[in-house]
Amino acid sequence: ANVRFPVPDDITVKQATEKCGDQAQLSCCNKATYAGDVTDIDEGILAGTLKNLIGGGSGSEGLGLFNQCSKLDLQIPIIAIAVQDLVNQKCKQNIACCQNSPSDASGSLIGL
C-alpha cells in the first residue's frame, strides 16, 4: 500500500476518531492522490484560488484527495484495548478525516 502518512501502531480507532473531531468521519481510503508543493488551477471558477488556500508553498505537503473510502466506526471494546481496535489492524491503506455531509441525493437526478 502507498501510505503517505503512516499511523503509529498503538493508535486506537477511538483516539483517531477524537483527532478527527465531531465535524469529520474517520475513514480508510484505498486511493490517495497528493499534489506537489503548490497547487495551481489556471482555468475556470477556481483559477488561482488553491495556491495559498491550504498553505501551499515551500515545505507544504500539498493537497490530498482521497477516494474509495469506507468509514471506520468506533466499536465498544469488550476488554480494555483489543488488537482489532487498533487503527492499523482495521485499515492497511490511508487514514483520513473526511468531512461529514448531511446532504442526501436520494430522489435527485444529480444522484443517479
N, CA, C and O atoms as a printed pandas DataFrame, in Angstrom:
     atom_number atom_name residue_name chain_id  residue_number  x_coord  y_coord  z_coord
0              1         N          ALA        A               1    0.843   -1.188    0.000
1              2        CA          ALA        A               1    0.000    0.000    0.000
2              3         C          ALA        A               1    0.879    1.240    0.000
3              4         O          ALA        A               1    1.942    1.257    0.621
4              5         N          ASN        A               2    0.439    2.262   -0.690
5              6        CA          ASN        A               2    1.177    3.509   -0.772
6              7         C          ASN        A               2    0.625    4.477    0.267
7              8         O          ASN        A               2   -0.214    5.320   -0.050
8              9         N          VAL        A               3    1.098    4.357    1.513
9             10        CA          VAL        A               3    0.607    5.179    2.612
10            11         C          VAL        A               3    1.550    6.355    2.803
11            12         O          VAL        A               3    2.736    6.169    3.077
12            13         N          ARG        A               4    1.023    7.563    2.659
13            14        CA          ARG        A               4    1.846    8.769    2.729
14            15         C          ARG        A               4    2.185    9.138    4.166
15            16         O          ARG        A               4    3.328    9.491    4.459
16            17         N          PHE        A               5    1.214    9.063    5.063
17            18        CA          PHE        A               5    1.424    9.415    6.461
18            19         C          PHE        A               5    1.021    8.233    7.330
19            20         O          PHE        A               5   -0.145    8.128    7.709
20            21         N          PRO        A               6    1.953    7.338    7.659
21            22        CA          PRO        A               6    1.601    6.161    8.450
22            23         C          PRO        A               6    1.138    6.530    9.853
23            24         O          PRO        A               6    1.605    7.506   10.440
24            25         N          VAL        A               7    0.224    5.742   10.373
25            26        CA          VAL        A               7   -0.321    5.945   11.714
26            27         C          VAL        A               7    0.498    5.090   12.681
27            28         O          VAL        A               7    0.807    3.940   12.368
28            29         N          PRO        A               8    0.855    5.631   13.854
29            30        CA          PRO        A               8    1.585    4.818   14.839
30            31         C          PRO        A               8    0.820    3.538   15.175
31            32         O          PRO        A               8   -0.410    3.526   15.193
32            33         N          ASP        A               9    1.555    2.472   15.437
33            34        CA          ASP        A               9    0.966    1.150   15.666
34            35         C          ASP        A               9    0.035    1.079   16.866
35            36         O          ASP        A               9   -0.857    0.230   16.902
36            37         N          ASP        A              10    0.225    1.959   17.855
37            38        CA          ASP        A              10   -0.566    1.854   19.087
38            39         C          ASP        A              10   -1.777    2.778   19.126
39            40         O          ASP        A              10   -2.421    2.887   20.169
40            41         N          ILE        A              11   -2.108    3.448   18.021
41            42        CA          ILE        A              11   -3.262    4.354   17.978
42            43         C          ILE        A              11   -4.538    3.537   17.800
43            44         O          ILE        A              11   -4.641    2.709   16.894
44            45         N          THR        A              12   -5.506    3.783   18.678
45            46        CA          THR        A              12   -6.787    3.076   18.582
46            47         C          THR        A              12   -7.750    3.846   17.687
47            48         O          THR        A              12   -7.532    5.018   17.381
48            49         N          VAL        A              13   -8.815    3.171   17.275
49            50        CA          VAL        A              13   -9.850    3.820   16.471
50            51         C          VAL        A              13  -10.463    4.972   17.264
51            52         O          VAL        A              13  -10.754    6.025   16.696
52            53         N          LYS        A              14  -10.660    4.789   18.557
53            54        CA          LYS        A              14  -11.232    5.848   19.403
54            55         C          LYS        A              14  -10.332    7.081   19.409
55            56         O          LYS        A              14  -10.823    8.201   19.266
56            57         N          GLN        A              15   -9.022    6.892   19.572
57            58        CA          GLN        A              15   -8.092    8.020   19.574
58            59         C          GLN        A              15   -8.083    8.729   18.221
59            60         O          GLN        A              15   -8.076    9.959   18.165
60            61         N          ALA        A              16   -8.082    7.968   17.147
61            62        CA          ALA        A              16   -8.074    8.567   15.811
62            63         C          ALA        A              16   -9.374    9.310   15.540
63            64         O          ALA        A              16   -9.362   10.376   14.925
64            65         N          THR        A              17  -10.501    8.755   15.995
65            66        CA          THR        A              17  -11.798    9.415   15.833
66            67         C          THR        A              17  -11.812   10.742   16.581
67            68         O          THR        A              17  -12.338   11.733   16.075
68            69         N          GLU        A              18  -11.240   10.768   17.779
69            70        CA          GLU        A              18  -11.164   12.005   18.559
70            71         C          GLU        A              18  -10.306   13.048   17.853
71            72         O          GLU        A              18  -10.613   14.239   17.918
72            73         N          LYS        A              19   -9.232   12.623   17.174
73            74        CA          LYS        A              19   -8.390   13.558   16.415
74            75         C          LYS        A              19   -9.171   14.203   15.274
75            76         O          LYS        A              19   -8.948   15.368   14.945
76            77         N          CYS        A              20  -10.095   13.437   14.666
77            78        CA          CYS        A              20  -10.901   13.976   13.566
78            79         C          CYS        A              20  -11.892   15.023   14.065
79            80         O          CYS        A              20  -12.259   15.930   13.318
80            81         N          GLY        A              21  -12.327   14.909   15.314
81            82        CA          GLY        A              21  -13.303   15.852   15.851
82            83         C          GLY        A              21  -14.720   15.462   15.477
83            84         O          GLY        A              21  -14.950   14.424   14.856
84            85         N          ASP        A              22  -15.667   16.308   15.863
85            86        CA          ASP        A              22  -17.079   15.982   15.636
86            87         C          ASP        A              22  -17.598   16.438   14.279
87            88         O          ASP        A              22  -18.762   16.199   13.956
88            89         N          GLN        A              23  -16.760   17.090   13.481
89            90        CA          GLN        A              23  -17.187   17.550   12.160
90            91         C          GLN        A              23  -16.646   16.663   11.037
91            92         O          GLN        A              23  -16.865   16.946    9.859
92            93         N          ALA        A              24  -15.941   15.592   11.403
93            94        CA          ALA        A              24  -15.340   14.730   10.381
94            95         C          ALA        A              24  -15.497   13.265   10.763
95            96         O          ALA        A              24  -15.665   12.927   11.935
96            97         N          GLN        A              25  -15.441   12.411    9.761
97            98        CA          GLN        A              25  -15.595   10.965    9.931
98            99         C          GLN        A              25  -14.263   10.280    9.637
99           100         O          GLN        A              25  -13.679   10.489    8.574
100          101         N          LEU        A              26  -13.783    9.468   10.567
101          102        CA          LEU        A              26  -12.571    8.687   10.348
102          103         C          LEU        A              26  -12.839    7.677    9.236
103          104         O          LEU        A              26  -13.817    6.931    9.292
104          105         N          SER        A              27  -11.972    7.654    8.229
105          106        CA          SER        A              27  -12.179    6.786    7.072
106          107         C          SER        A              27  -10.892    6.097    6.660
107          108         O          SER        A              27   -9.791    6.573    6.937
108          109         N          CYS        A              28  -11.059    4.968    5.994
109          110        CA          CYS        A              28   -9.954    4.200    5.428
110          111         C          CYS        A              28  -10.091    4.300    3.913
111          112         O          CYS        A              28  -11.120    3.911    3.360
112          113         N          CYS        A              29   -9.070    4.814    3.240
113          114        CA          CYS        A              29   -9.176    5.091    1.808
114          115         C          CYS        A              29   -8.171    4.274    1.005
115          116         O          CYS        A              29   -6.978    4.266    1.308
116          117         N          ASN        A              30   -8.664    3.591   -0.019
117          118        CA          ASN        A              30   -7.803    2.783   -0.879
118          119         C          ASN        A              30   -6.899    3.637   -1.746
119          120         O          ASN        A              30   -5.763    3.251   -2.022
120          121         N          LYS        A              31   -7.386    4.792   -2.180
121          122        CA          LYS        A              31   -6.608    5.625   -3.087
122          123         C          LYS        A              31   -6.398    7.010   -2.497
123          124         O          LYS        A              31   -7.309    7.598   -1.915
124          125         N          ALA        A              32   -5.186    7.519   -2.656
125          126        CA          ALA        A              32   -4.865    8.878   -2.227
126          127         C          ALA        A              32   -3.983    9.508   -3.291
127          128         O          ALA        A              32   -3.009    8.905   -3.742
128          129         N          THR        A              33   -4.331   10.721   -3.687
129          130        CA          THR        A              33   -3.552   11.463   -4.667
130          131         C          THR        A              33   -3.131   12.771   -4.023
131          132         O          THR        A              33   -3.965   13.507   -3.495
132          133         N          TYR        A              34   -1.846   13.059   -4.065
133          134        CA          TYR        A              34   -1.334   14.289   -3.465
134          135         C          TYR        A              34   -0.761   15.175   -4.545
135          136         O          TYR        A              34   -0.049   14.715   -5.438
136          137         N          ALA        A              35   -1.084   16.467   -4.453
137          138        CA          ALA        A              35   -0.497   17.450   -5.349
138          139         C          ALA        A              35    0.898   17.776   -4.832
139          140         O          ALA        A              35    1.261   17.368   -3.728
140          141         N          GLY        A              36    1.669   18.494   -5.605
141          142        CA          GLY        A              36    3.014   18.879   -5.194
142          143         C          GLY        A              36    2.992   19.961   -4.135
143          144         O          GLY        A              36    1.996   20.139   -3.434
144          145         N          ASP        A              37    4.093   20.681   -4.023
145          146        CA          ASP        A              37    4.199   21.725   -3.007
146          147         C          ASP        A              37    3.173   22.829   -3.202
147          148         O          ASP        A              37    2.671   23.386   -2.226
148          149         N          VAL        A              38    2.857   23.152   -4.448
149          150        CA          VAL        A              38    1.918   24.226   -4.744
150          151         C          VAL        A              38    0.915   23.714   -5.767
151          152         O          VAL        A              38    1.288   23.074   -6.751
152          153         N          THR        A              39   -0.356   23.999   -5.529
153          154        CA          THR        A              39   -1.398   23.588   -6.458
154          155         C          THR        A              39   -1.926   24.824   -7.171
155          156         O          THR        A              39   -2.408   25.757   -6.529
156          157         N          ASP        A              40   -1.836   24.835   -8.476
157          158        CA          ASP        A              40   -2.350   25.941   -9.276
158          159         C          ASP        A              40   -3.426   25.425  -10.214
159          160         O          ASP        A              40   -3.237   24.420  -10.899
160          161         N          ILE        A              41   -4.556   26.119  -10.240
161          162        CA          ILE        A              41   -5.593   25.852  -11.230
162          163         C          ILE        A              41   -5.773   27.154  -11.990
163          164         O          ILE        A              41   -6.184   28.166  -11.421
164          165         N          ASP        A              42   -5.466   27.122  -13.271
165          166        CA          ASP        A              42   -5.441   28.350  -14.055
166          167         C          ASP        A              42   -6.685   28.573  -14.891
167          168         O          ASP        A              42   -6.779   29.570  -15.607
168          169         N          GLU        A              43   -7.649   27.650  -14.811
169          170        CA          GLU        A              43   -8.850   27.790  -15.613
170          171         C          GLU        A              43  -10.087   27.692  -14.747
171          172         O          GLU        A              43  -10.043   27.163  -13.636
172          173         N          GLY        A              44  -11.189   28.204  -15.262
173          174        CA          GLY        A              44  -12.483   28.038  -14.611
174          175         C          GLY        A              44  -12.652   28.886  -13.360
175          176         O          GLY        A              44  -11.884   29.812  -13.103
176          177         N          ILE        A              45  -13.683   28.543  -12.588
177          178        CA          ILE        A              45  -14.036   29.367  -11.433
178          179         C          ILE        A              45  -13.035   29.249  -10.286
179          180         O          ILE        A              45  -13.040   30.082   -9.379
180          181         N          LEU        A              46  -12.178   28.227  -10.313
181          182        CA          LEU        A              46  -11.179   28.082   -9.257
182          183         C          LEU        A              46   -9.819   28.648   -9.649
183          184         O          LEU        A              46   -8.825   28.392   -8.970
184          185         N          ALA        A              47   -9.763   29.411  -10.730
185          186        CA          ALA        A              47   -8.491   29.916  -11.231
186          187         C          ALA        A              47   -7.700   30.628  -10.137
187          188         O          ALA        A              47   -8.146   31.635   -9.588
188          189         N          GLY        A              48   -6.531   30.094   -9.831
189          190        CA          GLY        A              48   -5.627   30.729   -8.883
190          191         C          GLY        A              48   -6.026   30.655   -7.425
191          192         O          GLY        A              48   -5.339   31.232   -6.583
192          193         N          THR        A              49   -7.112   29.965   -7.089
193          194        CA          THR        A              49   -7.598   30.028   -5.709
194          195         C          THR        A              49   -6.916   29.050   -4.766
195          196         O          THR        A              49   -6.876   29.298   -3.561
196          197         N          LEU        A              50   -6.384   27.960   -5.267
197          198        CA          LEU        A              50   -5.848   26.944   -4.363
198          199         C          LEU        A              50   -4.390   27.155   -3.974
199          200         O          LEU        A              50   -3.899   26.499   -3.056
200          201         N          LYS        A              51   -3.700   28.048   -4.648
201          202        CA          LYS        A              51   -2.263   28.184   -4.420
202          203         C          LYS        A              51   -1.925   28.432   -2.954
203          204         O          LYS        A              51   -1.051   27.762   -2.404
204          205         N          ASN        A              52   -2.595   29.369   -2.321
205          206        CA          ASN        A              52   -2.281   29.689   -0.933
206          207         C          ASN        A              52   -3.385   29.315    0.041
207          208         O          ASN        A              52   -3.262   29.546    1.244
208          209         N          LEU        A              53   -4.461   28.741   -0.473
209          210        CA          LEU        A              53   -5.608   28.424    0.369
210          211         C          LEU        A              53   -5.273   27.433    1.467
211          212         O          LEU        A              53   -5.727   27.592    2.600
212          213         N          ILE        A              54   -4.485   26.414    1.153
213          214        CA          ILE        A              54   -4.177   25.390    2.154
214          215         C          ILE        A              54   -2.712   25.430    2.555
215          216         O          ILE        A              54   -2.136   24.404    2.916
216          217         N          GLY        A              55   -2.112   26.601    2.494
217          218        CA          GLY        A              55   -0.729   26.721    2.921
218          219         C          GLY        A              55    0.250   26.226    1.884
219          220         O          GLY        A              55    1.327   25.737    2.225
220          221         N          GLY        A              56   -0.115   26.350    0.611
221          222        CA          GLY        A              56    0.784   25.925   -0.452
222          223         C          GLY        A              56    2.060   26.735   -0.417
223          224         O          GLY        A              56    2.082   27.851    0.101
224          225         N          GLY        A              57    3.098   26.190   -0.955
225          226        CA          GLY        A              57    4.373   26.880   -0.969
226          227         C          GLY        A              57    5.468   25.986   -0.436
227          228         O          GLY        A              57    5.264   24.789   -0.235
228          229         N          SER        A              58    6.607   26.558   -0.211
229          230        CA          SER        A              58    7.772   25.801    0.217
230          231         C          SER        A              58    7.510   25.034    1.505
231          232         O          SER        A              58    7.102   25.618    2.509
232          233         N          GLY        A              59    7.740   23.753    1.477
233          234        CA          GLY        A              59    7.612   22.929    2.670
234          235         C          GLY        A              59    6.236   22.370    2.934
235          236         O          GLY        A              59    6.070   21.585    3.868
236          237         N          SER        A              60    5.241   22.742    2.148
237          238        CA          SER        A              60    3.901   22.215    2.405
238          239         C          SER        A              60    3.793   20.799    1.855
239          240         O          SER        A              60    4.567   20.405    0.983
240          241         N          GLU        A              61    2.846   20.048    2.360
241          242        CA          GLU        A              61    2.651   18.670    1.920
242          243         C          GLU        A              61    1.750   18.580    0.698
243          244         O          GLU        A              61    1.631   17.513    0.097
244          245         N          GLY        A              62    1.118   19.677    0.325
245          246        CA          GLY        A              62    0.227   19.653   -0.820
246          247         C          GLY        A              62   -1.170   19.208   -0.434
247          248         O          GLY        A              62   -1.454   18.934    0.732
248          249         N          LEU        A              63   -2.025   19.143   -1.421
249          250        CA          LEU        A              63   -3.422   18.797   -1.231
250          251         C          LEU        A              63   -3.606   17.297   -1.387
251          252         O          LEU        A              63   -3.105   16.702   -2.341
252          253         N          GLY        A              64   -4.322   16.686   -0.453
253          254        CA          GLY        A              64   -4.596   15.253   -0.538
254          255         C          GLY        A              64   -6.027   15.011   -0.960
255          256         O          GLY        A              64   -6.957   15.534   -0.347
256          257         N          LEU        A              65   -6.209   14.225   -2.000
257          258        CA          LEU        A              65   -7.538   13.841   -2.452
258          259         C          LEU        A              65   -7.689   12.342   -2.236
259          260         O          LEU        A              65   -6.874   11.552   -2.711
260          261         N          PHE        A              66   -8.728   11.963   -1.523
261          262        CA          PHE        A              66   -8.929   10.555   -1.192
262          263         C          PHE        A              66  -10.189   10.041   -1.872
263          264         O          PHE        A              66  -11.182   10.761   -1.970
264          265         N          ASN        A              67  -10.152    8.795   -2.344
265          266        CA          ASN        A              67  -11.369    8.159   -2.841
266          267         C          ASN        A              67  -11.335    6.680   -2.502
267          268         O          ASN        A              67  -10.349    6.170   -1.970
268          269         N          GLN        A              68  -12.423    6.006   -2.817
269          270        CA          GLN        A              68  -12.642    4.621   -2.420
270          271         C          GLN        A              68  -12.482    4.491   -0.905
271          272         O          GLN        A              68  -11.734    3.646   -0.413
272          273         N          CYS        A              69  -13.204    5.349   -0.178
273          274        CA          CYS        A              69  -13.102    5.390    1.281
274          275         C          CYS        A              69  -14.273    4.656    1.936
275          276         O          CYS        A              69  -15.384    4.630    1.406
276          277         N          SER        A              70  -14.005    4.072    3.079
277          278        CA          SER        A              70  -15.055    3.474    3.897
278          279         C          SER        A              70  -14.876    3.965    5.330
279          280         O          SER        A              70  -13.755    4.179    5.791
280          281         N          LYS        A              71  -15.985    4.136    6.016
281          282        CA          LYS        A              71  -15.954    4.664    7.378
282          283         C          LYS        A              71  -15.349    3.649    8.336
283          284         O          LYS        A              71  -15.578    2.445    8.221
284          285         N          LEU        A              72  -14.572    4.162    9.283
285          286        CA          LEU        A              72  -14.081    3.340   10.390
286          287         C          LEU        A              72  -14.910    3.723   11.601
287          288         O          LEU        A              72  -14.695    4.775   12.203
288          289         N          ASP        A              73  -15.849    2.878   11.953
289          290        CA          ASP        A              73  -16.739    3.191   13.064
290          291         C          ASP        A              73  -16.150    2.727   14.378
291          292         O          ASP        A              73  -15.471    1.702   14.453
292          293         N          LEU        A              74  -16.424    3.501   15.407
293          294        CA          LEU        A              74  -15.985    3.179   16.755
294          295         C          LEU        A              74  -16.871    2.078   17.308
295          296         O          LEU        A              74  -18.097    2.191   17.296
296          297         N          GLN        A              75  -16.255    1.027   17.788
297          298        CA          GLN        A              75  -16.996   -0.075   18.397
298          299         C          GLN        A              75  -16.619   -0.148   19.868
299          300         O          GLN        A              75  -15.482    0.146   20.239
300          301         N          ILE        A              76  -17.567   -0.538   20.698
301          302        CA          ILE        A              76  -17.315   -0.642   22.130
302          303         C          ILE        A              76  -16.507   -1.918   22.394
303          304         O          ILE        A              76  -16.990   -3.021   22.137
304          305         N          PRO        A              77  -15.283   -1.769   22.906
305          306        CA          PRO        A              77  -14.472   -2.961   23.157
306          307         C          PRO        A              77  -14.965   -3.738   24.374
307          308         O          PRO        A              77  -15.431   -3.148   25.349
308          309         N          ILE        A              78  -14.860   -5.062   24.310
309          310        CA          ILE        A              78  -15.246   -5.910   25.438
310          311         C          ILE        A              78  -14.151   -5.887   26.501
311          312         O          ILE        A              78  -14.444   -5.868   27.697
312          313         N          ILE        A              79  -12.883   -5.888   26.064
313          314        CA          ILE        A              79  -11.771   -5.756   27.004
314          315         C          ILE        A              79  -11.124   -4.403   26.780
315          316         O          ILE        A              79  -11.517   -3.678   25.865
316          317         N          ALA        A              80  -10.149   -4.050   27.588
317          318        CA          ALA        A              80   -9.551   -2.707   27.571
318          319         C          ALA        A              80   -9.222   -2.221   26.157
319          320         O          ALA        A              80   -9.890   -1.318   25.653
320          321         N          ILE        A              81   -8.220   -2.794   25.516
321          322        CA          ILE        A              81   -7.893   -2.434   24.134
322          323         C          ILE        A              81   -7.644   -3.726   23.380
323          324         O          ILE        A              81   -6.587   -4.343   23.511
324          325         N          ALA        A              82   -8.606   -4.120   22.607
325          326        CA          ALA        A              82   -8.451   -5.327   21.801
326          327         C          ALA        A              82   -7.582   -5.008   20.592
327          328         O          ALA        A              82   -7.567   -3.874   20.114
328          329         N          VAL        A              83   -6.865   -6.000   20.105
329          330        CA          VAL        A              83   -5.994   -5.799   18.946
330          331         C          VAL        A              83   -6.785   -5.262   17.760
331          332         O          VAL        A              83   -6.287   -4.428   17.004
332          333         N          GLN        A              84   -8.026   -5.744   17.596
333          334        CA          GLN        A              84   -8.830   -5.311   16.453
334          335         C          GLN        A              84   -9.277   -3.855   16.554
335          336         O          GLN        A              84   -9.800   -3.305   15.585
336          337         N          ASP        A              85   -9.074   -3.210   17.733
337          338        CA          ASP        A              85   -9.434   -1.805   17.889
338          339         C          ASP        A              85   -8.309   -0.868   17.463
339          340         O          ASP        A              85   -8.508    0.347   17.440
340          341         N          LEU        A              86   -7.140   -1.393   17.126
341          342        CA          LEU        A              86   -6.042   -0.564   16.656
342          343         C          LEU        A              86   -6.297   -0.175   15.203
343          344         O          LEU        A              86   -6.717   -1.003   14.394
344          345         N          VAL        A              87   -6.040    1.093   14.880
345          346        CA          VAL        A              87   -6.297    1.606   13.530
346          347         C          VAL        A              87   -5.574    0.761   12.482
347          348         O          VAL        A              87   -6.155    0.415   11.453
348          349         N          ASN        A              88   -4.312    0.430   12.743
349          350        CA          ASN        A              88   -3.536   -0.319   11.755
350          351         C          ASN        A              88   -4.059   -1.731   11.518
351          352         O          ASN        A              88   -3.723   -2.342   10.504
352          353         N          GLN        A              89   -4.867   -2.261   12.420
353          354        CA          GLN        A              89   -5.476   -3.572   12.214
354          355         C          GLN        A              89   -6.757   -3.467   11.390
355          356         O          GLN        A              89   -7.145   -4.424   10.719
356          357         N          LYS        A              90   -7.414   -2.309   11.440
357          358        CA          LYS        A              90   -8.660   -2.103   10.700
358          359         C          LYS        A              90   -8.415   -1.556    9.301
359          360         O          LYS        A              90   -9.237   -1.747    8.405
360          361         N          CYS        A              91   -7.276   -0.871    9.109
361          362        CA          CYS        A              91   -7.015   -0.219    7.824
362          363         C          CYS        A              91   -5.533   -0.297    7.497
363          364         O          CYS        A              91   -4.692    0.181    8.259
364          365         N          LYS        A              92   -5.223   -0.897    6.368
365          366        CA          LYS        A              92   -3.834   -1.004    5.916
366          367         C          LYS        A              92   -3.518    0.055    4.855
367          368         O          LYS        A              92   -2.389    0.135    4.372
368          369         N          GLN        A              93   -4.527    0.871    4.492
369          370        CA          GLN        A              93   -4.323    1.904    3.487
370          371         C          GLN        A              93   -4.185    3.265    4.175
371          372         O          GLN        A              93   -3.672    3.353    5.291
372          373         N          ASN        A              94   -4.637    4.304    3.513
373          374        CA          ASN        A              94   -4.546    5.667    4.029
374          375         C          ASN        A              94   -5.701    5.969    4.972
375          376         O          ASN        A              94   -6.857    5.668    4.675
376          377         N          ILE        A              95   -5.374    6.565    6.109
377          378        CA          ILE        A              95   -6.374    7.010    7.074
378          379         C          ILE        A              95   -6.656    8.482    6.791
379          380         O          ILE        A              95   -5.731    9.266    6.583
380          381         N          ALA        A              96   -7.927    8.853    6.784
381          382        CA          ALA        A              96   -8.294   10.244    6.518
382          383         C          ALA        A              96   -9.460   10.652    7.400
383          384         O          ALA        A              96  -10.285    9.823    7.785
384          385         N          CYS        A              97   -9.518   11.941    7.715
385          386        CA          CYS        A              97  -10.684   12.528    8.373
386          387         C          CYS        A              97  -11.495   13.193    7.268
387          388         O          CYS        A              97  -11.079   14.210    6.713
388          389         N          CYS        A              98  -12.646   12.621    6.951
389          390        CA          CYS        A              98  -13.478   13.129    5.856
390          391         C          CYS        A              98  -14.632   13.941    6.418
391          392         O          CYS        A              98  -15.238   13.564    7.421
392          393         N          GLN        A              99  -14.932   15.052    5.769
393          394        CA          GLN        A              99  -15.995   15.943    6.224
394          395         C          GLN        A              99  -17.328   15.217    6.256
395          396         O          GLN        A              99  -17.707   14.542    5.298
396          397         N          ASN        A             100  -18.037   15.364    7.377
397          398        CA          ASN        A             100  -19.395   14.827    7.459
398          399         C          ASN        A             100  -20.287   15.637    6.543
399          400         O          ASN        A             100  -20.223   16.866    6.539
400          401         N          SER        A             101  -21.107   14.971    5.778
401          402        CA          SER        A             101  -22.009   15.663    4.872
402          403         C          SER        A             101  -23.439   15.237    5.165
403          404         O          SER        A             101  -23.786   14.068    4.990
404          405         N          PRO        A             102  -24.279   16.181    5.612
405          406        CA          PRO        A             102  -25.669   15.836    5.885
406          407         C          PRO        A             102  -26.526   15.762    4.628
407          408         O          PRO        A             102  -27.715   15.453    4.709
408          409         N          SER        A             103  -25.942   16.039    3.471
409          410        CA          SER        A             103  -26.728   16.065    2.241
410          411         C          SER        A             103  -27.162   14.664    1.838
411          412         O          SER        A             103  -26.518   13.670    2.174
412          413         N          ASP        A             104  -28.262   14.613    1.116
413          414        CA          ASP        A             104  -28.819   13.343    0.658
414          415         C          ASP        A             104  -29.240   13.510   -0.791
415          416         O          ASP        A             104  -30.013   14.412   -1.114
416          417         N          ALA        A             105  -28.739   12.651   -1.664
417          418        CA          ALA        A             105  -29.042   12.767   -3.089
418          419         C          ALA        A             105  -30.146   11.816   -3.524
419          420         O          ALA        A             105  -30.393   11.678   -4.722
420          421         N          SER        A             106  -30.810   11.163   -2.595
421          422        CA          SER        A             106  -31.857   10.223   -2.987
422          423         C          SER        A             106  -33.022   10.965   -3.631
423          424         O          SER        A             106  -33.448   12.011   -3.141
424          425         N          GLY        A             107  -33.532   10.421   -4.725
425          426        CA          GLY        A             107  -34.636   11.047   -5.442
426          427         C          GLY        A             107  -34.207   12.220   -6.301
427          428         O          GLY        A             107  -35.053   12.915   -6.862
428          429         N          SER        A             108  -32.918   12.449   -6.412
429          430        CA          SER        A             108  -32.407   13.569   -7.187
430          431         C          SER        A             108  -31.802   13.061   -8.486
431          432         O          SER        A             108  -31.172   12.004   -8.512
432          433         N          LEU        A             109  -31.993   13.810   -9.559
433          434        CA          LEU        A             109  -31.392   13.433  -10.834
434          435         C          LEU        A             109  -29.878   13.493  -10.758
435          436         O          LEU        A             109  -29.193   12.738  -11.448
436          437         N          ILE        A             110  -29.344   14.384   -9.926
437          438        CA          ILE        A             110  -27.899   14.523   -9.789
438          439         C          ILE        A             110  -27.309   13.272   -9.151
439          440         O          ILE        A             110  -26.176   12.900   -9.457
440          441         N          GLY        A             111  -28.047   12.627   -8.283
441          442        CA          GLY        A             111  -27.549   11.463   -7.572
442          443         C          GLY        A             111  -27.650   10.157   -8.339
443          444         O          GLY        A             111  -27.487    9.088   -7.751
444          445         N          LEU        A             112  -27.917   10.219   -9.647
445          446        CA          LEU        A             112  -28.062    8.982  -10.431
446          447         C          LEU        A             112  -26.817    8.159  -10.415
447          448         O          LEU        A             112  -26.775    7.090  -11.024
